[in-house]
């Protein structure tokens, strides 16, 4: 396998990992919201803190996915 192919494979694997992380966090957030009546208004301070933590992690995963998408797109253009 060439270095370019290996690099593409690693990027795809990293992307898949970020997708799984994003989806897991999204499900946790959805479950927490539903457990609190469908919104954040009635959340306890502890739940709200957890919600914000997971939301921040989810945003980081989404940003990483976008970076990897750009890298994969640029590599495909070569």
N, C-alpha and C positions, 0 to 999 in steps of 0.2 A: 504494500500500500504506500502510495506517495505521501510526502509531507502535507500536500494540499488536501488530499483525501482524508488523511488522519485529522487534520485541523477541522475540516468540515464535519467529520463524524463527532469530534469533541464538542463543537459548537451545537450540533443537533442534540447531543446528549445533555449538555448544559441547559439548552432551551427546554427540553422535556422535563428536566428536574425542576426548573422554575415554574413551568405550567402546573406540575403536581403540587408544588408548594402553594402557588396562588389558589388553586382549586380547594385545597385543604383549608386554607385560611378563610376563603370565601364561604365555605360550608360552616365553619365554626362561627363566623360572624352572623350568617343567616340564622343559625340555631339560637344564638344568643339573643338576637333581635326578636325572634319568634317567642322565646321564653319570657320576654319582657313586653308582651302585648303588641309586637309589631313595630316598635320604635325605641328610640333612646330616651324619650322623655321620662319614662318610669324606671329607668335602670338605677340600681344602687350605685354608690360611688365605686365599689369594687368592680361591678360589672362594666360600668362606663370606662374605667381604667383599662380593663381587659379588652373591651371593644376598641378603644383607641390604639392599644398596643398591636392588636391583630390587624387593624386597618392600616397602620403604619407599615407593618411587615408585608402586608398584601401589596401596598403601593410600591415598596422596594422590589418585590418580586415582579410586579408588572413593569417597572422601569428596566429591570434587568432583562426581561423578555424583549422589550423594545430594542434595547441595545443589541441583543443577540440576533434579533430579526434583521436589523440593519447590517450587521456583520455578515449574516448568511446571504442577504440580498446583494451586498457588494461583492462577496466572493463568487456568487453565481454569475455576476456580470463580467468577471475576468475571463 
